[in-house]
Amino acid sequence: EKTELEIGVLTEWYFIVRIPCVVPYITYNYKYSTVHPPDSGELIIENIDQPRMVQITFFKQPDGTCYFIDWTLTDGQRLAGFSTVLRFIPRSGDEETPKQRLTPADVKTWWQKDFQAQMVQFVYLVLKEAVNPKGHILKN
């Protein structure tokens, strides 16, 4: 099962990136790679219970600088719990690092550390390519 990343514009300088997970018990894989700097990785969303959507808001200044503003994890009705499991598989050169599996408890505990930084970086790549294409590759 595949789904699409959605990038919306709130105002001239505010962008929303939505990563939908619309069917329970389906795993979504988002692969990306960049040219400058060389980087690649994979975001895996295992939707294990109810429909969810990760929504991240960025502010993009006229000079092109983007800033993370806010995030929500929703089911379309209300703010959701942390029952969706997310895994990041960053790559360095030809070596794939061990899979980092984030359980709901991990997300709650470590959000301010690893998860937020990696999610913001991933979405920033999506936003950067959408606003100013430079040959990045992003597919799901």
C-alpha positions as CSV (number, residue, x, y, z in Angstrom):
1,E,0.0,0.0,0.0
2,K,1.3,3.4,-0.9
3,T,0.4,6.9,0.1
4,E,1.5,10.4,-0.8
5,L,3.3,13.1,1.1
6,E,1.3,16.3,1.0
7,I,2.8,19.8,1.2
8,G,0.5,22.7,1.8
9,V,1.0,26.4,2.1
10,L,-0.6,28.2,5.1
11,T,0.5,31.6,4.1
12,E,3.3,33.0,1.9
13,W,6.0,31.7,4.3
14,Y,4.4,29.0,6.3
15,F,4.3,25.4,5.0
16,I,2.7,22.3,6.3
17,V,4.0,18.8,5.4
18,R,1.5,16.0,6.0
19,I,2.7,12.3,6.1
20,P,-0.5,10.3,6.0
21,C,-1.0,6.8,7.3
22,V,-4.5,6.0,6.3
23,V,-5.0,2.3,6.8
24,P,-4.4,0.4,10.0
25,Y,-1.9,-2.5,9.9
26,I,-0.1,-1.1,6.8
27,T,3.5,-0.2,6.7
28,Y,4.7,2.8,4.7
29,N,8.2,3.2,3.6
30,Y,9.6,6.6,2.5
31,K,13.0,6.5,0.9
32,Y,15.0,9.6,0.2
33,S,18.4,10.6,-1.0
34,T,20.1,13.9,-1.6
35,V,22.9,15.1,-3.8
36,H,24.3,17.9,-1.7
37,P,25.3,16.8,0.9
38,P,25.2,13.1,-0.1
39,D,22.7,11.5,2.3
40,S,20.1,8.8,2.1
41,G,17.8,7.0,4.5
42,E,14.4,5.6,5.1
43,L,11.4,6.5,7.3
44,I,9.1,3.6,8.1
45,I,5.7,4.2,9.6
46,E,3.9,1.1,10.8
47,N,0.3,2.1,11.3
48,I,-0.7,-0.5,13.9
49,D,-4.1,0.7,15.2
50,Q,-6.0,3.7,13.9
51,P,-5.6,6.0,10.9
52,R,-2.9,8.6,11.7
53,M,-1.3,11.6,10.1
54,V,2.0,13.3,11.0
55,Q,1.7,17.0,10.3
56,I,4.7,19.3,10.6
57,T,4.7,23.1,10.2
58,F,7.7,25.0,8.9
59,F,8.4,28.7,8.5
60,K,10.4,29.6,5.4
61,Q,12.1,33.0,5.4
62,P,12.6,35.0,2.2
63,D,16.3,34.1,2.2
64,G,15.3,30.4,1.9
65,T,16.0,29.5,5.6
66,C,13.4,27.1,7.0
67,Y,12.5,26.8,10.7
68,F,10.6,24.0,12.4
69,I,7.5,25.5,14.1
70,D,5.2,22.7,15.3
71,W,4.0,19.1,14.8
72,T,0.9,17.1,15.5
73,L,0.1,13.4,15.3
74,T,-3.7,13.1,14.6
75,D,-6.3,10.7,13.6
76,G,-8.5,13.3,11.9
77,Q,-10.8,13.5,14.9
78,R,-8.6,14.5,17.8
79,L,-5.0,14.5,19.0
80,A,-3.8,10.9,18.9
81,G,-1.8,8.9,21.3
82,F,1.6,7.6,20.4
83,S,0.5,4.2,19.2
84,T,2.0,4.5,15.7
85,V,5.4,2.9,15.5
86,L,8.1,4.8,13.6
87,R,11.5,3.6,12.6
88,F,14.4,5.4,10.9
89,I,17.1,3.7,9.0
90,P,19.8,6.3,8.2
91,R,22.6,5.3,5.8
92,S,26.2,6.4,5.9
93,G,28.0,5.6,2.7
94,D,27.5,2.0,1.8
95,E,26.8,0.9,5.3
96,E,23.4,0.7,6.7
97,T,23.2,1.5,10.4
98,P,21.2,-0.9,12.7
99,K,17.5,-0.2,12.6
100,Q,16.3,2.2,15.2
101,R,12.8,1.1,16.2
102,L,10.8,3.6,18.2
103,T,8.0,2.3,20.4
104,P,5.3,4.5,21.7
105,A,7.2,4.8,25.0
106,D,10.4,5.7,23.1
107,V,8.6,8.4,21.2
108,K,7.2,9.9,24.4
109,T,10.6,9.7,26.2
110,W,13.0,10.7,23.5
111,W,10.9,13.1,21.3
112,Q,13.1,16.0,22.2
113,K,16.2,14.1,21.2
114,D,16.4,11.7,18.3
115,F,12.9,11.5,16.9
116,Q,12.2,15.2,16.5
117,A,15.6,15.9,15.0
118,Q,15.3,13.1,12.4
119,M,11.7,13.8,11.6
120,V,12.4,17.5,11.1
121,Q,15.4,16.7,8.9
122,F,13.4,14.3,6.8
123,V,10.5,16.7,6.3
124,Y,13.0,19.6,5.6
125,L,14.4,17.6,2.7
126,V,10.8,17.1,1.4
127,L,10.0,20.8,1.8
128,K,13.3,21.9,0.3
129,E,12.8,19.8,-2.8
130,A,9.2,21.0,-3.2
131,V,10.0,24.6,-2.9
132,N,13.2,24.7,-4.8
133,P,14.0,21.5,-6.7
134,K,17.7,20.6,-6.8
135,G,17.6,17.0,-8.0
136,H,16.8,15.4,-4.7
137,I,15.0,12.0,-5.0
138,L,12.1,11.2,-2.8
139,K,9.8,8.3,-3.2
140,N,7.5,6.2,-1.2
